[in-house]
Amino acid sequence: MSAPAGITRVTLLKDLRLEWRSKDASNSMLFFSLLVVVVFSFSFDPSAEESRQIAGGLIWVAFLFAAVVALNQTWAREIRNQVLDAYRVSPAPANSLFLAKVVGNFIFVSVLEALMTPLFIAFYRLRSIGPAWQLLVVAVLGTWALVVNGTFFAAMSLRTRSREIMLPLLLFPISLPAILAMVQATTAILNGEGARFWMTLLVTYDLVFTTVCLLLFETVLHAE
Amino acid sequence: MKRLFPILGVVTAALLVYALYMALIGAPTEQTMGNVQRIFYYHVPSAWTAFVLFFVNFGASLVYLVKRKAAADMVALVSAEVGVVFCTVVLVTGPIWARPVWGIWWTWDMRLTSTLVLWLIYVSYLFLRRFSSSGETPTLAAALAVLGALCVPFVYFSIWFFRTQHPQPVMGGGGSIDPRMLHVLLINWLAFSCFAFLVCWSRYRLEKLQREVDQAHALESLMAPRGSVR
């Protein structure tokens, strides 16, 4: 395995192992996700027919909030233990760290989503008219879009005042096209319509922003 | 160079007066909308000016990322600030125009939505500038500006398709424009552009001075003998 890929793997495994052992963030995140689902279900109580129209939007907004809370602590461990300084002076490529962080966050947020989805289905009596596997594709693409930008902006916000609010301030505007695409794709699939355009848009968005974030991360890491 | 500023100021003032006259009195009254339509002469040139300024911001940010010149960073900052102001004008004049004409304050049509998203992106850029306390703010901001600018085509495509699927009233209308109105529109755009340039220049000089003062203070603190820092 080439060196950068090896470093990515090692960093990712380290993060996963640390998280598994301490369950620092996991437990509170899981409970937060549950709370979000419940609050949304109380606030919007549609009939089964209506729910198919609005569920896409509701689910993704809930995922978005859960993701932001998860992303906010993504670099916390690194700051606490001066890991970033060590990384900067090591010859390891910055991209490997970034990719490891993104994949780790992706796994984490996916777990949260996997928990929230059955609850949404139950509370909203959701049944998809279109093929359900397509929803999974949208979920993967959409989550990646949020996580790749979120990890990048979280790194950018490290030395700002009001760090926690800075992340959503930066993330939301730039993610708007992706959020529109995720929501529209989900709604379209739930209602048995075609979602090809939105999926293509999501794939393109993911490719472009992953590339640019990878290119710029080194600059941000050293600037930060 | 410094002498050019007051000359440009006078020219801009004259242009603005002329443009105002033409917009409010000189231009022919629109057939269907009447005099309310005249806000168009503020709405559209502001939009164009904002887009140009945001493009300048993108260019300056790229230059900064490659060359790390302080001048590029200041141009980026200045163009973002003034661009946000003009974009705010667009977002405020739009609903003011729409309400009497279409009866609604807002709609998620292509132009309005994309302008709103653009405004949000650049306001977040200004927030990063304001809240970031590290000495490397220019680099971080430049990276954000590049990402924001890359987002723009996605915004356009996504909203275009969204609106094709869910048609809504279109603000601003398409169609041809009377050549006399086009003339007034262009005059206003010229006046606004000159004004924007003037404000940017002024703000640039202010920023340059501010940085020189800050550097002088920092140097003074460093050089002061121990125990006597004010």
HADDOCK unambig.tbl for C-alpha pairs under 7 A between the chains (distance, minus, plus):
assign (segid A and resid 156 and name CA) (segid B and resid 140 and name CA) 6.49 0.50 0.50
assign (segid A and resid 159 and name CA) (segid B and resid 132 and name CA) 6.20 0.50 0.50
assign (segid A and resid 159 and name CA) (segid B and resid 133 and name CA) 6.30 0.50 0.50
assign (segid A and resid 159 and name CA) (segid B and resid 134 and name CA) 6.09 0.50 0.50
assign (segid A and resid 160 and name CA) (segid B and resid 131 and name CA) 5.32 0.50 0.50
assign (segid A and resid 160 and name CA) (segid B and resid 132 and name CA) 4.07 0.50 0.50
assign (segid A and resid 160 and name CA) (segid B and resid 133 and name CA) 5.57 0.50 0.50
assign (segid A and resid 161 and name CA) (segid B and resid 131 and name CA) 5.38 0.50 0.50
assign (segid A and resid 161 and name CA) (segid B and resid 132 and name CA) 6.35 0.50 0.50
assign (segid A and resid 161 and name CA) (segid B and resid 133 and name CA) 6.97 0.50 0.50
assign (segid A and resid 169 and name CA) (segid B and resid 124 and name CA) 5.95 0.50 0.50
assign (segid A and resid 170 and name CA) (segid B and resid 124 and name CA) 5.55 0.50 0.50
assign (segid A and resid 173 and name CA) (segid B and resid 117 and name CA) 6.27 0.50 0.50
assign (segid A and resid 173 and name CA) (segid B and resid 120 and name CA) 5.65 0.50 0.50
assign (segid A and resid 173 and name CA) (segid B and resid 121 and name CA) 5.18 0.50 0.50
assign (segid A and resid 174 and name CA) (segid B and resid 121 and name CA) 6.27 0.50 0.50
assign (segid A and resid 174 and name CA) (segid B and resid 148 and name CA) 6.19 0.50 0.50
assign (segid A and resid 174 and name CA) (segid B and resid 151 and name CA) 6.31 0.50 0.50
assign (segid A and resid 177 and name CA) (segid B and resid 154 and name CA) 6.03 0.50 0.50
assign (segid A and resid 177 and name CA) (segid B and resid 155 and name CA) 5.17 0.50 0.50
assign (segid A and resid 177 and name CA) (segid B and resid 158 and name CA) 5.94 0.50 0.50
assign (segid A and resid 181 and name CA) (segid B and resid 158 and name CA) 6.92 0.50 0.50
assign (segid A and resid 216 and name CA) (segid B and resid 143 and name CA) 6.77 0.50 0.50
assign (segid A and resid 220 and name CA) (segid B and resid 140 and name CA) 6.11 0.50 0.50
assign (segid A and resid 223 and name CA) (segid B and resid 136 and name CA) 5.25 0.50 0.50
assign (segid A and resid 223 and name CA) (segid B and resid 139 and name CA) 6.55 0.50 0.50
assign (segid A and resid 223 and name CA) (segid B and resid 140 and name CA) 6.97 0.50 0.50
assign (segid A and resid 224 and name CA) (segid B and resid 134 and name CA) 6.97 0.50 0.50
assign (segid A and resid 224 and name CA) (segid B and resid 136 and name CA) 6.45 0.50 0.50
